[in-house]
């Protein structure tokens, strides 16, 4: 058996999975939380059992050491698991990476150089890389980038309408995000429908949300831009907004750049409009909340759906037609209300969702077609699996090393 250890290192956490990339089986998974706080939490799941430990985890190095010790203690032992690679999720690959990369000092330096484009993510990823390379020096380490799938967008999609020299000097372009998910889902949908020439729109809807247009396996557009702030309405992010709002808030509200950044990323989106970032809570408010609160939640949901309709319509036109519309990620896989309202809005274009099937499968655990046979577009829900995608890419690169 060959396995890949997938690591997603955050600013104060380490998520991990030990995966058989061929079968897709997860042998073990877990998370180290509250790194650097007085008491950390380590959760490890294996063979139907869950181990939870609360103890100080001063830094990422200590956290990963504890994880490796737990593997040897409760299983599966890493010696028996046959680890052939360690796959690292990296948010920002800039213009340097259009696929996975074996981590060496040069690749590490480029990831560090890109920290200015992803200051909340890349520095944390580097901590995970540095610690893992030190603790597991005998296996290849592979960086898998969220931006790689969108590296070769058409220029008309990738460019912003600003001075070319300024854009080139400061690396300003559409990089996108969630690319590992969009690539995985679009490839799996092509296999499922038995066609490699599909015109697809993938909606990765979670607390962070993004859309992509994929033509015959190639991404031609995506909603997130220089950062994950652009595009769809999200849990706490505004998505598309007039850039002049930033200037207005600075001039009229006296906000600093950092305050505007925090406002648009953490206090906007559904949370800003309704007071609640969680879509489940918003549906509950719509259905059972006091009248004024219910109206506010309904208005926020209308904005959310309206933005989705705009992007689907635009991408449908860009693609010159549409074969498959796929929902994925936390909301996409678990919110039949969002799926239904979007598809009903697209009904004038021949989209027909099977409402009974949609609500019977409100929590989708396996790929499913949700549209009627006579729908102009096949509507699907396909659970994403970014960890499996990372494991497969890491294995592919390690085997060719």
N, C-alpha and C positions, 0 to 999 in steps of 0.2 A: 504494500500500500504506500502511495505517495500522497503527502498532505502539504498544504500551504498554511502558514500562520499569517492571518491578515490582521494588521494593526491600524487602528484609527486613533491617533494621538491628538487630544484636544488640549486646551490651555490648562485645565485642571482635571483631566480624565484620560483614561486609556481604554478604548473598547477593543476587543479581540475576538477572533474566531479561528478555530482550527478546522480546516475544511478539506474534504476530498474533492478536488476540482473536477474529477471525472464523473463521479456519481452525484456530486452536489451535497453529499451528506455532511452535516456539521457534527464533528466529534465532541467538541467542547466550545463554549463561548463564555464571555464574561465582561465585566467592566470594573475598572478602578475609578472611584469617584472621590471628590473632595481632596485632591492632591494638594499638599501644602497647608491644609487646615489642621486644627488640633486633632481631629479624628477623621480618618478616611474610611471608606467602605469598599470592600472587595467582594464582588459577587461572581461565583464560578459555577457554571452548569455543565454537568456531564452525566450521561447515562440515566437521565431522568431525575438526578439528584441535584440539589442546589446548596452550595456552601456560601455562607455570608460571614465575613469577618469585619469587625470594626476596630481599627487600630491606626495609629499615626502612619501616614505615607508622606514623608517630607518632600519627595521630589519624584520625577518620572523614573529615574534610575532605580530608586528603591521600590517603586510600584511594579515595574516590570520584573525585577528580581523576585518579588513576592509572588507574582503570577507564575513564573517558571517553577518556583518551589511548590506551588499548589498543584501544577501539572504533575510533578513527580510524586507528590503526596497522595492525591486522590484520583489521578488519571485524567486522560491517558498520558502515560509518561512520554516525554518528547523523544526519547530514544526509540521507543516502540512505534511512535506515530510516523516515522519516516519523513520528517520535514525536508522538503527539497527546495523550499524558498520561503522568504518572508515578504509579504506584499504590504506596502505602505500606501494608504490613501493620502493623496496630496491635492489640495483644493486648486491651487494656482500653478499652472505650468507655463503661463505666458506664451510667447511666440517660439519658445525653445523646444517644446515637446508636443509631438502629434501622436504619441503612443507611449507605452510603458518604457521605463529606462532602468538599466542596472545601476544601482547606486554606487558611485565611486566618489572620490573627492571633487572631481569636476562637476558631476551632477549635483552633489550636495551644495556646491558653491552657487550654482544657478538657482536652485530652490531658495537659497538664502537671499540671493539678489532680488527675487520676486516677492520678498516679504512686504515690500512697500505696496504691492497690489492686493495682498491678502494679509494684513497685519494681525488679524485675529486667528488666522489658521496656519499659515506656513511656518511661523516660529514654533508653534506647538508640534507640528509634524516633524520638524527638524529634531526636536527633543526626542521623539519616539525613534527616529532613524538612528540618532547617535547612540542612544542607550541600547537599542536592539543590535546594532552592528558590533558594539563592544561585548555584549553578552552572548551573541550567537555569531561569531566571526567566521564560522566554517560553512555557512550556507549563503547563497546569493540573496541580496536584498534588492527588491524591485519597487520602484516608485510608479504608482498608477495615478494619473492626473485627471481631475474632474473636467478640465478644460480641453483635453486632448481631442475628444470627438468633434469639437467645434473649431479646431485649429485651421481647417481649410475651408471655412465658410466662403462663399462668393464675396468678392470685394464689396458689392453693393449691400450685403448684409453686415459685413464686418466693420466697415468704415463708419465713422461719425462725420457729420458735416462741419468739421472744424479745420483750421489750418493744418496742412499735411505735415509741415516741419515740426510743429508743436506736438502733433499726435505721435509722430515718429520718435521725437526726443523723449517723450514721457510715457511711451508705451500705451497710448490711449486707443483702444479698439474694443470691439465686442469679443470677449473671451468666452462668455457663457459660464454655466455651472451645471452640476448634476449630470455632466456628460457621460459618466460611467453608467448611470441609470438609463439615460436615454439610449445609449448604444446597446446596452443589454436588452432592454425591452423591445426596441425596434428590430433587433436581430432575431429575438425569440418569436415575435409576432410573424416575421417573414417565414420562419420555419413552420409555425403553427398553421399558417394559411397556404403554405406550399408555393410561395412566390418570392423571388428576389428582386422584383421590379415594382414593389409596392410604393405608392405615394402615401406617406403616413404622417399623422400628427400625434405626438406623444405628450400627454399632460401629466407631469410629475407634480402632484398636488399634495403637499404636506404643510407644515408650518412655514417652510420655505417652499416656493412653488415656481415652476418654470414650464415652458412649452417649447417643443421643437418641431421643425418641419424636416422630414427625412425622405429623400427621393432615391429609391433603389439602393438603400443602405448608406447614402451619403447625406450628412446634415447640410441643409442649405440655409437654415435660419434658426435662431433661438431667442427666447425672450429676455434672459439675463444678459447683462452687458459687460462693462468694465468690471463691475462688481455684481454681487447677487441682489442688489437693491432694485435694479431695473426690472420692468415687466409686469407680471401678474400681481394682483392684490395678494398679500400673504398674511400670516398670523400677526406679525408686528411690523412688517415692512410695507411701505406705501406702494411699491411698484412704480409704474410710470407717473411722472409728475412734472409740471412745468419747472425747468431749472431756475426760473426767476423766483420761485417760492423760497429758495435758499437765500437769495439776496434780500427778499422782502422780510424774512424772519430776522436776518442780521440787522437790517436797517430799522425796522419798526419794533421788533420784539427785543432787540439788543442781544440776540443769541450769538454765541461764538460758533466757530466752525465745528468744534467738537460737540457742542450742544445740538446743533442742527443735525449732525451725523447721528447722534443718539436718538433724537426725536424721530427721524425718518426710518431708522432701522429697528428701534425698540418700542416706540410708542405710537406707531401708525398702523396701517393695515386694518384688519378686523378689530384689533384691540383699540385702536384709536377711534374707530367709528362706532363701536358697540360697547366698548369696555371689556370685551372678552376676546382673547385670541383663539380659544378652542372652539372649533366649529360645532362640536356636540352641544356645548353650552349655548351657543347662538341659536341652534335649532330649538332647544328647550325654551329659550326666551321668546322666540317667535311664536311657539305653540302655546306656552303656558305663562309667560311673563305678564306683569302689569301692562296696561295698554300702551303707555308712552315708551316703556322699555322694549316692548314687543315691536312697536313701530320702528324704533331705532335699530333693533337687530335685523328687522326685515329690510330696512334701507341699506344696511351694510351688506347683507346677502345679495341684494340687487346689484350693488356696485361690483361685488365679487364675480357674479355671473356675467354681468355686462362686459367686464374686462376679458373674461374667457371667450365670450362670443366674438369680440373684436379680434382677438388673436387667431382663433380658429378660422374666422372668415378671411383674414389677411393671408394666413398660411395656405388655406385652400386655394386661394387665387395664385399665390406664388408657385405652388406645386402644379398648377394647371389641372387640378382635379384632386380627388381624395378617395383612397381605397379603404383606409383603416384609421379609426380614431380610438386611441387607447388611453385609459385611465390607469394611473399607478401611484404608488406611495400612500402615505397614511390616510389622507382624505380620499384620494382616488380609489383606494381599495376598500374603504369603510364608510363612505358617505353616499348612499343611494339618492339622497335629496339633491346633492350637487350634480350627480350624473344625470338625473332625470331632468332637472331644470335646464341644464345646458342643452341636452338633446332635444327637449321640447322647443327651445328657442331656435334650434336648427331644423325643425320640422318642415319649414317652407322649402328647404333644399333637399327634401326627401329622406332625412334622417328619421328612422323609426326605432325607438328603443322599446324593448319588451318590458313594460312597466312591472308586470308580475314577477318576471324573472329577476329584474333589477332589485326589487325589494326583498325577494326571497333570498337573494345572495348579497345582503347588505354588507356582510363581512366576507370578502373574497379571499380565499386561501389558495386557490388554484386558478389557472387561466380559464377564462370563460368568455364566450360571445354573448353579448347582451342585446343585440339588435334583432329585429324581425328579418326573416329571409328576404323580404322585398325592400329592405332599407337600401337607400342609395349608397350608404357607407357602412362597412362592418364596424360596429362599436364593440370594443372589448374592454375587459379589465384584466390586466396582467400584473401580478405581484412582482415588484422589483426585487432584485437581490444583488445589491452592489458588492457585497462581500464575496459572493460566488464569482462575479465578474472580475473582481480584483484578483482572486485566487487563480482563475483561468489565465488571465493575462500574465501574472507572475510566473506560472508554470510554463507557459509558452516561451517566455523570454529566458527562463532558467535552463530549459532544455536545449536552447540554441546557443547558450553561453560556451 
